[in-house]
Amino acid sequence: MTQTDHRSLHVPDGLAGERVDAALAQMFGLSRTRAADLISQGLVTVDGGDVAKSDRVLPGALLDVTIPHERDQLAVVPEIVEGIKIIHDDDSIVVIDKPVGVAVHPSPGWSGPTVVGHLAGAGFRIATSGAPERQGIVQRLDVGTSGVMVITKSEHAYSLLKNAFRQRTVDKTYHALVQGHPDPHEGTIDAPIGRHPKADYKFAVMADGRASVTHYSTLEAHRFASLLEVHLETGRTHQIRVHMAALKHPCVGDITYGADPTLSRRVGLERQWLHAVRLGFEHPDSGAHVEYESTYPDDLSRALEVIRDAD
């Protein structure tokens, strides 16, 4: 429940004749935009009556405002998130199976569940290295991508695994169901990725982007789509989605990157068919190579069966 702050002040003579939003901003220390927003929400009255932001105030009038407390969008909120499975847990790392619809950590504009919030709610002690909202995080998966990922619990593990991801010594394996049939059926996509010039929530292959390398091979070829195994050398945001879209074979269900909405509806998907199936790396304590796996979640399994049955 949102907490609120109720305040009332009489308009001083010096502000007589000012617009309500200007008077409100000065009297309560708010920005003019915030003041106008509160007025539009009906949270401001003058002498008990409703008011428009362009109305003028009289000296001595009682300005009453209800100010909701704004939530810190980067604050980690401890809460148990349904669907997150613990694959492995020891003193150094915790490996999880992340469901769709869960962000890895808090960020501006995201108010949904997060991996770090779940771990905090479940009592896991996470490494304190990294920015406050991303402590212990050495890799990310998109909100709309499911699968296996590792979070570090010790500072030693954070340092070693952060470096391992940077040095590209971590084996990251994904399965992607893409439209059509990539030609050749296995290959490497080496194309730089940058922020999309016309949509800041998207990325694209850009000449001045960051180096991005994706290896793929075809596991199954069906009438409408192909199931690929994908290995990432780099870990750019939306990398697989952007590279497959650049080949004109977007992930099934990935409307953002040009997938066919009719096919998406037919297979019952509201997100991209992309799953992190395996993660292999050198364990930060033992030095032994470890590997963790995640099976397809129900929505992806059902969609794949529809594609298989259409042959």
VOBA-1610 file (N, C-alpha, C; in pm, whole numbers, padded with zeros to 5 digits, always signed):
BEGIN
Met+00084-00119+00000Met+00000+00000+00000Met+00089+00125+00000Thr+00056+00224-00086Thr+00138+00343-00098Thr+00119+00434+00022Gln+00230+00476+00084Gln+00223+00570+00195Gln+00206+00711+00139Thr+00136+00797+00215Thr+00114+00934+00169Thr+00147+01034+00279Asp+00166+01157+00236Asp+00197+01266+00327Asp+00093+01375+00302His+00018+01413+00405His-00085+01518+00392His-00031+01647+00451Arg-00039+01755+00372Arg+00010+01883+00421Arg-00086+01994+00382Ser-00096+02093+00471Ser-00182+02210+00446Ser-00107+02336+00483Leu-00115+02436+00396Leu-00054+02566+00424Leu-00143+02677+00367His-00141+02792+00433His-00213+02908+00380His-00122+02983+00283Val-00181+03031+00174Val-00103+03101+00071Val-00054+03234+00127Pro+00078+03257+00126Pro+00130+03385+00176Pro+00099+03499+00077Asp+00101+03623+00126Asp+00069+03738+00042Asp+00159+03745-00081Gly+00283+03705-00064Gly+00380+03715-00174Gly+00347+03628-00294Leu+00262+03526-00275Leu+00226+03438-00386Leu+00086+03465-00440Ala+00025+03572-00392Ala-00111+03605-00438Ala-00112+03625-00590Gly-00208+03563-00657Gly-00223+03578-00800Gly-00142+03477-00881Glu-00058+03395-00815Glu+00021+03293-00886Glu-00070+03177-00929Arg-00028+03107-01031Arg-00098+02983-01069Arg-00084+02882-00956Val-00182+02794-00944Val-00181+02695-00836Val-00056+02607-00843Asp-00019+02562-00964Asp+00097+02473-00972Asp+00225+02543-00930Ala+00239+02672-00965Ala+00358+02748-00927Ala+00362+02771-00776Ala+00246+02806-00719Ala+00239+02828-00574Ala+00267+02700-00498Leu+00210+02590-00546Leu+00229+02460-00481Leu+00377+02421-00482Ala+00442+02441-00597Ala+00584+02406-00609Ala+00668+02485-00510Gln+00642+02614-00499Gln+00722+02698-00410Gln+00692+02671-00262Met+00567+02653-00229Met+00528+02635-00089Met+00571+02500-00032Phe+00572+02395-00117Phe+00600+02261-00066Phe+00732+02202-00117Gly+00810+02287-00188Gly+00942+02240-00231Gly+00936+02132-00337Leu+00836+02140-00426Leu+00821+02039-00532Leu+00865+02098-00666Ser+00890+02012-00763Ser+00914+02061-00898Ser+00779+02103-00956Arg+00784+02193-01053Arg+00659+02239-01116Arg+00587+02121-01182Thr+00664+02030-01243Thr+00604+01913-01309Thr+00534+01824-01207Arg+00600+01800-01094Arg+00542+01716-00987Arg+00416+01781-00932Ala+00420+01912-00914Ala+00303+01985-00863Ala+00186+01970-00959Ala+00212+01987-01089Ala+00105+01975-01189Ala+00050+01833-01192Asp+00137+01735-01172Asp+00095+01595-01172Asp+00001+01567-01054Leu+00035+01620-00937Leu-00050+01600-00818Leu-00187+01665-00837Ile-00188+01783-00901Ile-00315+01851-00927Ile-00400+01769-01023Ser-00338+01715-01129Ser-00413+01638-01229Ser-00469+01509-01169Gln-00403+01458-01062Gln-00451+01337-00996Gln-00561+01367-00893Gly-00597+01494-00877Gly-00700+01531-00781Gly-00652+01528-00637Leu-00522+01543-00617Leu-00465+01535-00482Leu-00443+01672-00419Val-00492+01777-00486Val-00474+01914-00435Val-00610+01983-00428Thr-00636+02050-00316Thr-00757+02132-00304Thr-00719+02271-00256Val-00801+02370-00291Val-00786+02506-00240Val-00915+02541-00167Asp-00900+02568-00037Asp-01018+02595+00048Asp-01122+02483+00036Gly-01071+02359+00022Gly-01158+02241+00022Gly-01218+02207-00112Gly-01193+02290-00215Gly-01253+02264-00345Gly-01152+02218-00449Asp-01202+02151-00553Asp-01115+02106-00662Asp-01056+02226-00734Val-00944+02199-00801Val-00872+02311-00861Val-00802+02263-00988Ala-00782+02354-01084Ala-00702+02327-01204Ala-00567+02394-01187Lys-00465+02339-01254Lys-00330+02391-01230Lys-00314+02537-01273Ser-00398+02581-01368Ser-00384+02719-01416Ser-00467+02819-01335Asp-00547+02771-01237Asp-00623+02862-01151Asp-00526+02950-01072Arg-00573+03066-01031Arg-00489+03159-00954Arg-00526+03150-00806Val-00425+03171-00720Val-00450+03160-00576Val-00466+03298-00512Leu-00549+03303-00410Leu-00572+03426-00334Leu-00493+03420-00204Pro-00450+03532-00151Pro-00376+03531-00024Pro-00462+03476+00088Gly-00402+03389+00170Gly-00473+03332+00283Gly-00551+03206+00250Ala-00563+03172+00122Ala-00635+03050+00083Ala-00562+02928+00139Leu-00639+02824+00177Leu-00579+02703+00234Leu-00550+02604+00123Leu-00421+02581+00103Leu-00377+02486+00001Leu-00351+02353+00070Asp-00426+02251+00030Asp-00413+02119+00092Asp-00365+02020-00013Val-00258+01943+00018Val-00202+01851-00080Val-00174+01715-00015Thr-00205+01609-00091Thr-00170+01472-00051Thr-00057+01428-00143Ile+00060+01395-00085Ile+00177+01359-00165Ile+00210+01211-00142Pro+00187+01126-00243Pro+00226+00985-00229Pro+00378+00974-00225His+00428+00886-00141His+00572+00863-00137His+00613+00788-00263Glu+00711+00842-00333Glu+00759+00776-00454Glu+00854+00663-00417Arg+00825+00544-00470Arg+00911+00428-00442Arg+01044+00443-00513Asp+01150+00409-00442Asp+01283+00406-00503Asp+01287+00289-00601Gln+01294+00321-00730Gln+01288+00216-00832Gln+01408+00122-00830Leu+01515+00162-00764Leu+01634+00077-00758Leu+01644+00003-00625Ala+01545+00022-00537Ala+01550-00047-00408Ala+01518-00195-00427Val+01593-00280-00360Val+01567-00424-00364Val+01456-00455-00263Val+01344-00502-00314Val+01229-00534-00227Val+01227-00686-00204Pro+01256-00730-00080Pro+01255-00875-00053Pro+01115-00934-00070Glu+01099-01030-00157Glu+00970-01097-00178Glu+00995-01231-00245Ile+00920-01330-00201Ile+00930-01462-00263Ile+00861-01458-00399Val+00933-01496-00503Val+00879-01493-00639Val+00846-01635-00682Glu+00718-01655-00713Glu+00673-01788-00755Glu+00742-01829-00885Gly+00791-01950-00890Gly+00848-02002-01014Gly+00999-02004-01020Ile+01067-01929-00933Ile+01213-01935-00931Ile+01256-02063-00861Lys+01337-02144-00930Lys+01383-02271-00872Lys+01532-02261-00842Ile+01573-02316-00730Ile+01715-02323-00694Ile+01772-02452-00752Ile+01865-02440-00845Ile+01928-02558-00905Ile+02047-02605-00822His+02123-02509-00768His+02242-02542-00689His+02269-02429-00591Asp+02317-02465-00473Asp+02348-02364-00372Asp+02466-02411-00288Asp+02570-02328-00278Asp+02682-02359-00188Asp+02732-02227-00127Asp+02848-02228-00066Asp+02897-02108+00002Asp+02933-01995-00094Ser+02960-02029-00220Ser+03009-01929-00315Ser+02906-01880-00415Ile+02820-01971-00456Ile+02726-01937-00565Ile+02589-01996-00538Val+02489-01935-00603Val+02357-01996-00611Val+02317-01994-00758Val+02276-02109-00808Val+02236-02122-00949Val+02084-02138-00950Ile+02017-02057-01030Ile+01871-02060-01032Ile+01817-02087-01173Asp+01691-02127-01176Asp+01615-02140-01300Asp+01517-02023-01300Lys+01544-01921-01383Lys+01462-01799-01384Lys+01341-01816-01475Pro+01221-01791-01423Pro+01102-01797-01509Pro+01087-01669-01591Val+01002-01674-01691Val+00971-01556-01770Val+00899-01454-01680Gly+00914-01325-01711Gly+00843-01221-01637Gly+00913-01175-01511Val+01036-01219-01491Val+01113-01180-01373Val+01241-01112-01420Ala+01267-00990-01371Ala+01391-00920-01404Ala+01501-00970-01310Val+01626-00955-01353Val+01736-00999-01267Val+01753-00905-01148His+01741-00774-01173His+01757-00677-01064His+01667-00556-01091Pro+01643-00471-00990Pro+01559-00354-01010Pro+01622-00258-01112Ser+01537-00186-01185Ser+01584-00085-01279Ser+01473+00017-01300Pro+01507+00138-01345Pro+01405+00239-01370Pro+01300+00188-01468Gly+01173+00207-01434Gly+01065+00164-01522Gly+01016+00023-01500Trp+01087-00055-01415Trp+01044-00192-01387Trp+00992-00200-01244Ser+00867-00242-01229Ser+00808-00252-01094Ser+00770-00395-01060Gly+00809-00490-01146Gly+00773-00630-01125Gly+00875-00703-01038Pro+00862-00834-01028Pro+00949-00915-00942Pro+01092-00923-00996Thr+01188-00944-00904Thr+01328-00955-00944Thr+01394-01075-00877Val+01501-01123-00940Val+01578-01234-00884Val+01641-01193-00751Val+01703-01074-00746Val+01769-01032-00622Val+01667-01012-00509Gly+01546-00966-00545Gly+01441-00951-00444Gly+01399-01086-00387His+01389-01187-00477His+01353-01322-00432His+01461-01379-00340Leu+01587-01366-00379Leu+01695-01421-00297Leu+01700-01353-00160Ala+01675-01221-00159Ala+01672-01150-00030Ala+01555-01200+00054Gly+01438-01219-00009Gly+01320-01266+00062Gly+01336-01408+00113Ala+01416-01489+00040Ala+01436-01629+00078Ala+01553-01646+00176Gly+01616-01535+00214Gly+01721-01541+00315Gly+01860-01573+00265Phe+01882-01559+00134Phe+02017-01585+00080Phe+02107-01464+00106Arg+02230-01493+00145Arg+02329-01388+00161Arg+02406-01376+00030Ile+02400-01259-00031Ile+02459-01239-00163Ile+02582-01149-00150Ala+02677-01165-00241Ala+02797-01081-00242Ala+02757-00934-00245Thr+02836-00850-00179Thr+02804-00707-00174Thr+02874-00628-00284Ser+02954-00696-00367Ser+03020-00627-00477Ser+02918-00589-00584Gly+02945-00476-00651Gly+02853-00429-00754Gly+02763-00318-00701Ala+02690-00254-00791Ala+02596-00148-00750Ala+02493-00206-00654Pro+02437-00123-00562Pro+02345-00175-00459Pro+02232-00261-00512Glu+02174-00223-00627Glu+02060-00299-00679Glu+02104-00423-00755Arg+02236-00438-00783Arg+02283-00553-00859Arg+02393-00628-00787Gln+02395-00622-00657Gln+02500-00690-00583Gln+02499-00840-00610Gly+02618-00894-00637Gly+02631-01037-00662Gly+02598-01080-00804Ile+02550-00986-00886Ile+02507-01020-01022Ile+02626-01015-01119Val+02653-01127-01184Val+02763-01134-01280Val+02713-01159-01423Gln+02583-01182-01439Gln+02523-01200-01571Gln+02376-01161-01565Arg+02315-01145-01680Arg+02173-01110-01685Arg+02101-01197-01787Leu+01971-01213-01765Leu+01881-01266-01867Leu+01769-01164-01882Asp+01720-01143-02004Asp+01607-01052-02025Asp+01486-01096-01942Val+01399-01000-01912Val+01273-01032-01842Val+01197-01141-01916Gly+01197-01134-02051Gly+01122-01229-02132Gly+01196-01356-02168Thr+01316-01375-02111Thr+01395-01496-02137Thr+01405-01577-02009Ser+01383-01707-02019Ser+01388-01795-01903Ser+01517-01876-01905Gly+01545-01943-01792Gly+01656-02037-01791Gly+01755-02021-01678Val+01870-02089-01696Val+01967-02103-01589Val+02059-01981-01580Met+02085-01936-01458Met+02182-01828-01436Met+02244-01842-01298Val+02362-01781-01281Val+02435-01791-01156Val+02443-01654-01089Ile+02431-01655-00956Ile+02448-01535-00874Ile+02555-01567-00770Thr+02644-01474-00742Thr+02754-01503-00650Thr+02720-01464-00506Lys+02768-01545-00414Lys+02742-01523-00271Lys+02864-01468-00197Ser+02983-01495-00248Ser+03105-01445-00182Ser+03173-01342-00271Glu+03252-01255-00210Glu+03323-01153-00287Glu+03426-01219-00380His+03487-01327-00332His+03585-01402-00412His+03519-01458-00538Ala+03401-01516-00520Ala+03328-01572-00634Ala+03287-01462-00731Tyr+03243-01348-00678Tyr+03203-01236-00763Tyr+03319-01191-00852Ser+03434-01174-00791Ser+03552-01129-00864Ser+03591-01227-00975Leu+03598-01358-00940Leu+03640-01458-01037Leu+03539-01475-01150Leu+03409-01484-01116Leu+03309-01508-01220Leu+03283-01383-01305Lys+03289-01266-01244Lys+03276-01143-01322Lys+03386-01140-01429Asn+03507-01177-01389Asn+03618-01179-01482Asn+03602-01290-01587Ala+03548-01406-01543Ala+03527-01517-01637Ala+03427-01478-01747Phe+03320-01409-01710Phe+03223-01364-01810Phe+03289-01260-01902Arg+03370-01171-01843Arg+03438-01069-01922Arg+03537-01131-02020Gln+03607-01235-01973Gln+03708-01302-02057Gln+03647-01407-02151Arg+03514-01424-02144Arg+03440-01516-02232Arg+03479-01662-02212Thr+03512-01698-02088Thr+03546-01838-02060Thr+03428-01916-02005Val+03313-01849-01991Val+03190-01915-01945Val+03117-01971-02066Asp+03073-02096-02058Asp+02999-02160-02167Asp+02850-02132-02147Lys+02795-02045-02232Lys+02654-02007-02224Lys+02579-02068-02342Thr+02490-02161-02314Thr+02418-02231-02421Thr+02268-02202-02411Tyr+02212-02160-02523Tyr+02069-02129-02531Tyr+02006-02217-02638His+01876-02238-02626His+01797-02294-02735His+01700-02185-02780Ala+01689-02170-02911Ala+01599-02069-02967Ala+01518-02132-03079Leu+01388-02108-03077Leu+01302-02150-03187Leu+01284-02029-03277Val+01337-02037-03399Val+01333-01922-03489Val+01248-01951-03611Gln+01194-01845-03668Gln+01110-01861-03787Gln+01195-01903-03908Gly+01141-01993-03989Gly+01208-02034-04111Gly+01328-02124-04087His+01421-02122-04181His+01536-02213-04177His+01664-02136-04209Pro+01745-02108-04109Pro+01870-02035-04134Pro+01958-02110-04236Asp+02017-02034-04327Asp+02106-02090-04428Asp+02238-02014-04424Pro+02347-02079-04388Pro+02363-02222-04364Pro+02295-02267-04235His+02280-02398-04219His+02207-02448-04102His+02290-02437-03974Glu+02421-02411-03988Glu+02499-02374-03871Glu+02601-02270-03914Gly+02635-02180-03821Gly+02727-02073-03858Gly+02754-01978-03742Thr+02822-01871-03774Thr+02858-01769-03676Thr+02811-01633-03725Ile+02748-01560-03636Ile+02705-01423-03667Ile+02799-01330-03592Asp+02877-01253-03666Asp+02971-01157-03608Asp+02929-01019-03655Ala+02847-00953-03576Ala+02790-00824-03616Ala+02773-00735-03493Pro+02829-00615-03494Pro+02821-00526-03377Pro+02678-00484-03345Ile+02650-00471-03217Ile+02515-00435-03171Ile+02519-00303-03093Gly+02425-00217-03124Gly+02411-00091-03051Gly+02264-00061-03026Arg+02238+00047-02954Arg+02100+00084-02926Arg+02031+00128-03055His+01907+00086-03071His+01830+00118-03191His+01815+00269-03205Pro+01839+00325-03325Pro+01835+00471-03340Pro+01696+00533-03322Lys+01591+00453-03339Lys+01456+00510-03332Lys+01371+00457-03216Ala+01422+00360-03141Ala+01345+00302-03030Ala+01443+00263-02920Asp+01446+00340-02811Asp+01551+00319-02711Asp+01534+00190-02630Tyr+01419+00120-02646Tyr+01399-00007-02576Tyr+01449-00124-02660Lys+01494-00095-02783Lys+01541-00200-02873Lys+01688-00182-02905Phe+01746-00289-02959Phe+01885-00284-03006Phe+01886-00328-03151Ala+01998-00305-03219Ala+02007-00338-03361Ala+02152-00358-03400Val+02172-00425-03513Val+02307-00435-03568Val+02344-00296-03620Met+02452-00241-03563Met+02495-00104-03596Met+02645-00104-03623Ala+02686-00028-03725Ala+02828-00024-03760Ala+02914+00021-03643Asp+02861+00113-03561Asp+02940+00166-03448Asp+02902+00098-03315Gly+02837-00019-03323Gly+02797-00091-03201Gly+02914-00166-03138Arg+02882-00240-03032Arg+02984-00319-02963Arg+02997-00457-03028Ala+03120-00507-03033Ala+03146-00637-03096Ala+03056-00743-03034Ser+02992-00824-03120Ser+02896-00925-03073Ser+02909-01049-03161Val+02931-01165-03097Val+02952-01289-03172Val+02859-01398-03120Thr+02781-01456-03212Thr+02685-01562-03180Thr+02711-01683-03270His+02724-01802-03210His+02739-01926-03287His+02607-02003-03277Tyr+02560-02058-03389Tyr+02435-02134-03385Tyr+02448-02262-03469Ser+02369-02362-03432Ser+02357-02484-03513Ser+02212-02529-03504Thr+02163-02591-03612Thr+02022-02634-03617Thr+02007-02772-03554Leu+01918-02781-03454Leu+01887-02910-03390Leu+01770-02978-03458Glu+01668-02900-03495Glu+01549-02954-03560Glu+01502-02853-03666Ala+01465-02902-03782Ala+01408-02816-03886Ala+01264-02860-03912His+01171-02768-03896His+01029-02798-03915His+00971-02707-04024Arg+00847-02728-04055Arg+00784-02657-04166Arg+00789-02505-04147Phe+00757-02460-04026Phe+00748-02315-04003Phe+00865-02258-03925Ala+00942-02343-03860Ala+01044-02290-03770Ala+01156-02392-03748Ser+01268-02344-03697Ser+01383-02429-03667Ser+01424-02410-03521Leu+01458-02522-03456Leu+01509-02517-03320Leu+01661-02512-03328Leu+01719-02407-03271Leu+01864-02387-03278Leu+01928-02404-03141Glu+02054-02450-03141Glu+02137-02440-03021Glu+02231-02322-03046Val+02238-02233-02948Val+02314-02110-02964Val+02418-02098-02854His+02540-02066-02893His+02647-02039-02797His+02690-01894-02812Leu+02694-01824-02701Leu+02731-01683-02704Leu+02879-01665-02668Glu+02948-01591-02751Glu+03084-01550-02714Glu+03078-01423-02632Thr+02993-01331-02675Thr+02973-01206-02602Thr+02835-01210-02537Gly+02806-01114-02453Gly+02678-01114-02382Gly+02607-00982-02389Arg+02582-00934-02511Arg+02514-00805-02527Arg+02364-00818-02497Thr+02305-00708-02456Thr+02161-00707-02431Thr+02086-00744-02559His+01994-00841-02549His+01910-00887-02660His+01992-00949-02774Gln+02115-00995-02746Gln+02205-01035-02855Gln+02147-01139-02950Ile+02097-01250-02896Ile+02043-01356-02982Ile+01923-01304-03060Arg+01837-01231-02993Arg+01716-01178-03058Arg+01752-01085-03173Val+01850-00998-03150Val+01892-00901-03253Val+01961-00972-03370His+02052-01064-03339His+02124-01134-03445His+02031-01221-03530Met+01938-01292-03467Met+01848-01376-03546Met+01753-01289-03630Ala+01709-01177-03574Ala+01624-01086-03652Ala+01700-01029-03771Ala+01830-01003-03751Ala+01913-00949-03861Ala+01926-01050-03974Leu+01919-01180-03939Leu+01923-01286-04041Leu+01787-01310-04105Lys+01687-01234-04061Lys+01547-01252-04106Lys+01487-01381-04054His+01539-01428-03941His+01484-01546-03874His+01462-01513-03726Pro+01369-01421-03696Pro+01349-01382-03556Pro+01299-01498-03471Cys+01324-01489-03342Cys+01271-01590-03250Cys+01119-01591-03260Val+01060-01709-03264Val+00915-01721-03266Val+00859-01650-03142Gly+00756-01569-03163Gly+00693-01497-03053Gly+00755-01362-03022Asp+00869-01329-03085Asp+00940-01205-03052Asp+00890-01090-03140Ile+00770-01041-03107Ile+00706-00935-03186Ile+00794-00811-03194Thr+00865-00780-03085Thr+00952-00661-03080Thr+01053-00662-03193Tyr+01101-00782-03226Tyr+01205-00792-03329Tyr+01154-00857-03458Gly+01027-00834-03488Gly+00977-00868-03620Gly+00916-01006-03639Ala+00887-01078-03531Ala+00824-01210-03545Ala+00681-01195-03599Asp+00634-01298-03666Asp+00499-01300-03723Asp+00396-01314-03610Pro+00311-01213-03591Pro+00214-01222-03482Pro+00112-01335-03500Thr+00083-01371-03625Thr-00011-01481-03650Thr+00048-01613-03600Leu+00175-01638-03629Leu+00242-01759-03582Leu+00253-01757-03429Ser+00281-01640-03373Ser+00292-01627-03227Ser+00163-01669-03160Arg+00050-01623-03216Arg-00082-01660-03160Arg-00107-01809-03179Arg-00068-01860-03294Arg-00093-02001-03324Arg-00024-02094-03224Val+00098-02058-03184Val+00172-02142-03088Val+00146-02100-02943Gly+00066-01993-02925Gly+00028-01952-02790Gly+00137-01881-02711Leu+00225-01809-02783Leu+00334-01740-02714Leu+00311-01591-02703Glu+00345-01536-02586Glu+00341-01391-02567Glu+00481-01337-02538Arg+00582-01417-02567Arg+00722-01375-02549Arg+00808-01453-02646Gln+00934-01416-02656Gln+01024-01485-02748Gln+01052-01628-02702Trp+01063-01721-02801Trp+01099-01860-02770Trp+01252-01863-02757Leu+01298-01843-02636Leu+01442-01838-02608Leu+01465-01882-02465His+01553-01980-02447His+01573-02037-02313His+01720-02066-02290Ala+01771-02024-02175Ala+01910-02054-02137Ala+01913-02195-02080Val+01963-02291-02158Val+01953-02432-02119Val+02072-02482-02037Arg+02193-02423-02061Arg+02312-02472-01991Arg+02407-02358-01959Leu+02474-02374-01846Leu+02575-02276-01806Leu+02693-02354-01747Gly+02811-02337-01806Gly+02929-02409-01758Gly+03041-02312-01728Phe+03111-02335-01617Phe+03221-02246-01579Phe+03310-02314-01476Glu+03421-02251-01447Glu+03513-02302-01346Glu+03463-02257-01210His+03438-02352-01120His+03384-02316-00989His+03486-02229-00914Pro+03441-02116-00859Pro+03535-02022-00796Pro+03610-02078-00675Asp+03557-02180-00611Asp+03626-02239-00496Asp+03713-02358-00535Ser+03652-02457-00600Ser+03724-02581-00629Ser+03811-02572-00755Gly+03776-02481-00845Gly+03847-02473-00972Gly+03802-02578-01073Ala+03712-02669-01031Ala+03662-02773-01121Ala+03558-02714-01217His+03549-02773-01337His+03448-02729-01431His+03311-02782-01387Val+03216-02693-01373Val+03080-02734-01333Val+02983-02691-01443Glu+02872-02763-01452Glu+02773-02733-01554Glu+02634-02752-01496Tyr+02546-02658-01524Tyr+02410-02662-01472Tyr+02312-02648-01588Glu+02197-02717-01576Glu+02102-02720-01687Glu+01961-02683-01641Ser+01880-02638-01738Ser+01740-02605-01714Ser+01656-02662-01827Thr+01546-02726-01793Thr+01455-02780-01896Thr+01361-02670-01945Tyr+01299-02694-02062Tyr+01207-02594-02117Tyr+01088-02574-02022Pro+01046-02450-02001Pro+00922-02427-01926Pro+00800-02464-02010Asp+00685-02471-01945Asp+00564-02522-02011Asp+00525-02445-02137Asp+00534-02310-02134Asp+00489-02234-02251Asp+00575-02263-02374Leu+00706-02279-02353Leu+00795-02307-02466Leu+00777-02451-02515Ser+00758-02545-02421Ser+00735-02685-02460Ser+00609-02698-02545Arg+00501-02631-02503Arg+00375-02638-02578Arg+00391-02579-02718Ala+00459-02465-02727Ala+00480-02399-02857Ala+00561-02488-02951Leu+00664-02553-02898Leu+00747-02642-02980Leu+00666-02762-03031Glu+00577-02814-02947Glu+00494-02927-02991Glu+00400-02885-03105Val+00347-02762-03098Val+00261-02712-03206Val+00340-02707-03336Ile+00463-02660-03329Ile+00548-02651-03448Ile+00581-02790-03502Arg+00613-02883-03412Arg+00644-03019-03455Arg+00521-03085-03521Asp+00404-03062-03463Asp+00283-03126-03514Asp+00238-03069-03649Ala+00291-02951-03686Ala+00250-02886-03811Ala+00324-02941-03932Asp+00422-03030-03911Asp+00500-03084-04024Asp+00413-03172-04114
//
